[in-house]
Amino acid sequence: MRPGYDLHVARLPRRDEIAQAYGRSFANGREERRLISSVSFGAVFGLARLVTHSIRAGRGPFHNITPGGRHIHHMTFGILGLIGVGYAWLNEIGVGESGGPFASRSTAFFYGAGAALTLDEFALWLNLQDDYWTRQGRESIDAVVAFGTLLAISASGHRLGVELGRVGRDALRDAESRNVAARPSV
C-alpha cells in the first residue's frame, strides 16, 4: 500500500461482486465440480478426523453409531454417497444440463465428501480389520494424501483466485479514489 492510504474508507467487496467473480471463474461445469469436490474432500476428511478423535477421547456430543451392537464405520456413509453420486452421474444428473447448477454443485460436494469418508478408512478395507488407530491405519492417511493431491491438482486450473483478486483490486481502487477525493486541497 502506498503511504497515506486510509483503510477506514475502504470497503469490502459486495456479495454480488463476489458472485459475479465466482461465475466468471469457470469455463464449464467440470471446472467448478473439480473445485467443489476438492474443497469438500478436504473439509469432510478434517471433520471426520475431528469427530473420530472426539469420540475416542470421550469429548463432545459425538458417539459411535452402533445399532443392535454392530459398529457402523463412517466409510459406510462414504460408500453410500459415492454410489448415490455415481447413480446420479450415470443418469446425467449434475453433469450436463439436467438438474442445473444445484445438481452439479451438490453431486460434486457429495462426491468429495463420500471419497473422504471412504478413504479415511482405506486401511480397514485394504486389511479387512479395524486398524484405524494402529500403525497400519497410516495407510488411510497415505491414501487420503494421494487422492487429495489428485483432486487439488485437477482443481488448480480454475480462475477463481484471479477473479477474486480482481474484485479485491476494484474495492481497493474505489477506496483509493474516495481517499483522494476526501483529502483537503493544499
Number of C-alpha atoms within 10 A of each C-alpha: 7 6 5 10 14 14 12 8 14 17 14 10 15 10 9 9 17 17 12 13 20 17 15 15 18 18 11 12 16 17 18 23 24 24 25 23 28 27 20 21 28 20 14 20 24 14 14 17 13 11 18 16 14 15 15 12 9 11 11 9 8 13 13 14 12 10 8 6 7 9 10 12 16 18 20 14 16 23 19 14 22 21 14 16 22 15 12 17 18 11 11 14 18 24 21 15 12 13 14 13 16 10 18 24 22 15 25 27 23 22 26 30 28 29 25 31 27 26 26 28 25 24 24 20 14 11 12 9 11 14 18 18 10 10 9 17 19 17 21 21 18 15 17 23 15 11 17 22 13 12 20 17 13 14 20 14 12 17 19 19 13 14 20 20 13 15 19 17 13 15 17 20 14 15 20 19 12 14 17 14 10 10 9 6 6 3
